[in-house]
Amino acid sequence: MNKKQINNEINRWQMSESIMIGILLAFSGGYMDAYTYVFRGKVFANAQTGNIILLGINISGLNYSEAVRYLIPVISFIAGVFTAQMLKLKFGNTRKIHWRQIGILVEIIIMLVVSLMGTDLNLVANSMISYACGIQVQSFRKIHDNSLATTMCIGNLRTATDLLCGSIIKKDTSLFHRSIFYYGVIFIFTIGAISGKNCIAILGQQAILVSVVILSIVFLFMFFEKEVEIDILRAGQKNKRKFK
């Protein structure tokens, strides 16, 4: 196996890994938004545009106590983005664990804590989930050079439509397949929201634990990815020695 074949094999694996992680995170993103909106007082975990609009509406109506309910999650989201960037700068070169895995681990811990909080602590719970979403959106802006938003749909919708238009004009099936992938992520996000609503009816406050399970799978999957890449590289080196 030569260097080009090794790189092609790694790229092929990374693409399949990107799709799997993208699907899982998109499902979790839709699920978390449904959880905070339906169970935690109609506040969005991910859709900060919606929170900012509701913040402005309440300020204009002089409903300052209501405005705070939307302001604090926005600030928490900003803090989450900042935290993710700091994790990247501090642990970007760590070999044993990827810095994104640290972010996922923080998200998991936050969701576990939120599952113990009653509705009287909705403001704190929503702020913590928004913080976790900020970490996720910054950590997974790209997965192996594939731009992807796992906590919101507008960017994916724009990219999908742009690719679809390009595929029609250029008659390029690869662009069409990529557009279908992005539309698929939006569909998975919607399924996550539907599942969130249904799980709340069954699990109530503990429904957020479903996101814990999904994020745990992502966390472990990233370890598996690293091992596969190492195995591919070792196989390439073994073949190289064989044909010397």
C-alpha positions as semicolon CSV with decimal commas, in nm:
position;residue;x (nm);y (nm);z (nm)
1;M;0,000;0,000;0,000
2;N;0,165;0,325;-0,114
3;K;0,126;0,669;0,044
4;K;-0,152;0,771;-0,195
5;Q;-0,348;0,453;-0,122
6;I;-0,304;0,505;0,253
7;N;-0,432;0,863;0,227
8;N;-0,726;0,753;0,012
9;E;-0,815;0,481;0,263
10;I;-0,797;0,725;0,556
11;N;-1,002;0,984;0,366
12;R;-1,264;0,722;0,281
13;W;-1,290;0,623;0,647
14;Q;-1,297;0,985;0,764
15;M;-1,584;1,062;0,527
16;S;-1,796;0,775;0,665
17;E;-1,700;0,882;1,018
18;S;-1,804;1,241;0,936
19;I;-2,147;1,125;0,824
20;M;-2,200;0,911;1,136
21;I;-2,092;1,183;1,379
22;G;-2,288;1,447;1,186
23;I;-2,606;1,240;1,205
24;L;-2,570;1,169;1,578
25;L;-2,492;1,531;1,668
26;A;-2,772;1,666;1,448
27;F;-3,021;1,432;1,616
28;S;-2,897;1,544;1,958
29;G;-2,913;1,910;1,852
30;G;-3,279;1,885;1,751
31;Y;-3,355;1,681;2,060
32;M;-3,202;1,938;2,298
33;D;-3,392;2,225;2,136
34;A;-3,720;2,036;2,175
35;Y;-3,636;1,953;2,537
36;T;-3,569;2,312;2,645
37;Y;-3,859;2,456;2,445
38;V;-4,124;2,201;2,544
39;F;-4,017;2,112;2,899
40;R;-3,807;2,409;3,014
41;G;-4,032;2,707;2,949
42;K;-4,019;2,771;2,572
43;V;-3,653;2,873;2,554
44;F;-3,431;2,750;2,271
45;A;-3,108;2,567;2,350
46;N;-2,952;2,612;2,005
47;A;-3,160;2,863;1,812
48;Q;-3,016;3,180;1,962
49;T;-3,178;3,386;1,684
50;G;-3,515;3,288;1,829
51;N;-3,399;3,375;2,181
52;I;-3,270;3,715;2,067
53;I;-3,601;3,791;1,892
54;L;-3,797;3,696;2,206
55;L;-3,552;3,901;2,412
56;G;-3,622;4,206;2,197
57;I;-3,999;4,152;2,205
58;N;-4,000;4,133;2,586
59;I;-3,776;4,438;2,623
60;S;-4,009;4,637;2,396
61;G;-4,302;4,527;2,613
62;L;-4,111;4,623;2,930
63;N;-4,124;4,259;3,045
64;Y;-3,773;4,265;3,183
65;S;-3,805;3,953;3,398
66;E;-3,911;3,757;3,089
67;A;-3,632;3,917;2,886
68;V;-3,375;3,779;3,130
69;R;-3,499;3,425;3,055
70;Y;-3,377;3,470;2,698
71;L;-3,073;3,688;2,763
72;I;-2,888;3,449;2,997
73;P;-2,902;3,149;2,756
74;V;-2,758;3,371;2,481
75;I;-2,471;3,475;2,708
76;S;-2,422;3,110;2,809
77;F;-2,404;3,010;2,443
78;I;-2,132;3,270;2,385
79;A;-1,943;3,133;2,687
80;G;-1,969;2,783;2,540
81;V;-1,819;2,895;2,208
82;F;-1,538;3,068;2,399
83;T;-1,474;2,754;2,606
84;A;-1,452;2,533;2,296
85;Q;-1,199;2,766;2,138
86;M;-0,989;2,764;2,455
87;L;-1,001;2,383;2,461
88;K;-0,875;2,378;2,102
89;L;-0,587;2,615;2,182
90;K;-0,488;2,427;2,499
91;F;-0,541;2,065;2,395
92;G;-0,519;2,086;2,016
93;N;-0,195;1,888;2,006
94;T;-0,285;1,628;2,269
95;R;-0,239;1,274;2,136
96;K;-0,428;1,059;2,388
97;I;-0,761;1,239;2,351
98;H;-0,894;1,481;2,091
99;W;-0,987;1,828;2,218
100;R;-1,336;1,780;2,070
101;Q;-1,380;1,476;2,293
102;I;-1,312;1,694;2,596
103;G;-1,590;1,925;2,479
104;I;-1,825;1,629;2,433
105;L;-1,737;1,506;2,783
106;V;-1,824;1,848;2,927
107;E;-2,158;1,832;2,743
108;I;-2,232;1,489;2,887
109;I;-2,162;1,606;3,243
110;I;-2,384;1,911;3,193
111;M;-2,674;1,699;3,064
112;L;-2,642;1,463;3,361
113;V;-2,663;1,757;3,602
114;V;-2,961;1,906;3,414
115;S;-3,147;1,574;3,442
116;L;-3,148;1,626;3,821
117;M;-3,292;1,979;3,807
118;G;-3,660;2,046;3,863
119;T;-3,863;2,299;3,664
120;D;-3,804;2,560;3,936
121;L;-3,445;2,573;3,807
122;N;-3,538;2,613;3,441
123;L;-3,330;2,929;3,396
124;V;-3,018;2,753;3,524
125;A;-3,094;2,437;3,325
126;N;-3,154;2,627;3,001
127;S;-2,836;2,828;3,049
128;M;-2,632;2,512;3,107
129;I;-2,774;2,343;2,797
130;S;-2,712;2,657;2,587
131;Y;-2,354;2,657;2,716
132;A;-2,318;2,294;2,606
133;C;-2,464;2,377;2,265
134;G;-2,213;2,661;2,228
135;I;-1,934;2,410;2,285
136;Q;-2,081;2,173;2,027
137;V;-2,141;2,431;1,753
138;Q;-1,784;2,562;1,782
139;S;-1,623;2,219;1,814
140;F;-1,798;2,069;1,513
141;R;-1,813;2,354;1,262
142;K;-1,624;2,120;1,032
143;I;-1,580;1,745;1,053
144;H;-1,275;1,647;0,847
145;D;-1,309;1,956;0,622
146;N;-1,682;1,906;0,567
147;S;-1,863;2,220;0,683
148;L;-2,160;2,117;0,894
149;A;-2,386;2,277;1,155
150;T;-2,517;2,017;1,401
151;T;-2,713;2,251;1,628
152;M;-2,906;2,462;1,376
153;C;-3,047;2,431;1,025
154;I;-3,009;2,762;0,841
155;G;-2,645;2,708;0,738
156;N;-2,712;2,351;0,626
157;L;-3,023;2,463;0,437
158;R;-2,824;2,729;0,251
159;T;-2,538;2,489;0,173
160;A;-2,773;2,211;0,060
161;T;-2,964;2,442;-0,174
162;D;-2,643;2,596;-0,311
163;L;-2,506;2,248;-0,387
164;L;-2,837;2,140;-0,541
165;C;-2,838;2,444;-0,768
166;G;-2,476;2,378;-0,866
167;S;-2,550;2,013;-0,941
168;I;-2,832;2,112;-1,178
169;I;-2,634;2,383;-1,358
170;K;-2,310;2,183;-1,386
171;K;-2,480;1,843;-1,417
172;D;-2,250;1,722;-1,138
173;T;-2,386;1,421;-0,948
174;S;-2,124;1,457;-0,673
175;L;-2,268;1,799;-0,584
176;F;-2,616;1,647;-0,584
177;H;-2,506;1,372;-0,345
178;R;-2,352;1,630;-0,112
179;S;-2,673;1,837;-0,118
180;I;-2,875;1,527;-0,028
181;F;-2,640;1,470;0,267
182;Y;-2,706;1,822;0,402
183;Y;-3,082;1,789;0,351
184;G;-3,052;1,456;0,529
185;V;-2,885;1,621;0,829
186;I;-3,176;1,868;0,846
187;F;-3,417;1,575;0,834
188;I;-3,229;1,404;1,119
189;F;-3,239;1,729;1,320
190;T;-3,618;1,731;1,273
191;I;-3,642;1,366;1,379
192;G;-3,443;1,460;1,690
193;A;-3,696;1,733;1,772
194;I;-3,988;1,493;1,721
195;S;-3,819;1,232;1,940
196;G;-3,753;1,495;2,206
197;K;-4,121;1,585;2,226
198;N;-4,225;1,219;2,246
199;C;-3,961;1,125;2,505
200;I;-4,065;1,415;2,729
201;A;-4,414;1,264;2,744
202;I;-4,261;0,940;2,872
203;L;-3,950;1,043;3,067
204;G;-4,030;1,401;3,166
205;Q;-3,734;1,573;3,330
206;Q;-3,500;1,280;3,262
207;A;-3,566;1,292;2,886
208;I;-3,237;1,482;2,843
209;L;-3,056;1,157;2,927
210;V;-3,122;1,044;2,569
211;S;-2,878;1,314;2,459
212;V;-2,629;1,179;2,713
213;V;-2,645;0,837;2,544
214;I;-2,599;0,987;2,196
215;L;-2,308;1,209;2,299
216;S;-2,145;0,913;2,475
217;I;-2,159;0,717;2,149
218;V;-1,993;1,009;1,967
219;F;-1,725;1,029;2,239
220;L;-1,642;0,657;2,207
221;F;-1,670;0,658;1,828
222;M;-1,391;0,916;1,807
223;F;-1,159;0,675;1,991
224;F;-1,251;0,405;1,741
225;E;-1,176;0,641;1,452
226;K;-0,824;0,701;1,582
227;E;-0,757;0,328;1,613
228;V;-0,876;0,265;1,256
229;E;-0,646;0,537;1,120
230;I;-0,352;0,385;1,312
231;D;-0,434;0,038;1,174
232;I;-0,444;0,176;0,817
233;L;-0,107;0,346;0,862
234;R;0,046;0,029;1,011
235;A;-0,088;-0,180;0,723
236;G;0,068;0,063;0,477
237;Q;0,404;0,050;0,653
238;K;0,396;-0,331;0,664
239;N;0,327;-0,351;0,289
240;K;0,600;-0,097;0,221
241;R;0,857;-0,311;0,408
242;K;0,737;-0,623;0,226
243;F;0,803;-0,480;-0,120
244;K;1,140;-0,315;-0,042
